[in-house]
């Protein structure tokens, strides 16, 4: 059981590393990238970060094996949910979930219920309740209509 919990904690760290790596990749490949989150998303992100810290430092004790394993597994699910809904736009590229897309490749942006659909030349990307501000969505919408900012 110790190995299971240690493995889950390693998977949790890897999940965060992948998210940070994607965001940094967008920063290095584009100009004008600003992280902007609405207040509800900031609460969600703060809660996920807090739960991650609690999960990583949770004791591996025989009396709380199941609790610790469940806590770490739930935290991993929260981190991956953040990964799926993250949306950040720069001047030329956008990070949609785990995909980095050129703004010029976006054909249309539409919303239905809690899902944002971004259609590119090759695929349709679904984002479940994106975590960024409305201004980022509008930037994507403007890009899809051909009204890009002059760089």
Secondary structure, DSSP 4 states (H G I P E B T S, - for coil): -HHHHHHHHHHHHHHHHHHHHHHHHHHHH-SS----B-HHHHHHHHHHHHHHHHHHH----GGGHHHHHHHHHHHHHHHHHHHHH-EEE-SSEEEETTEEEEGGGEEEEEEETTEEEEEESS-EEEEES-SB-HHHHHHHHHHHTT-PPP-
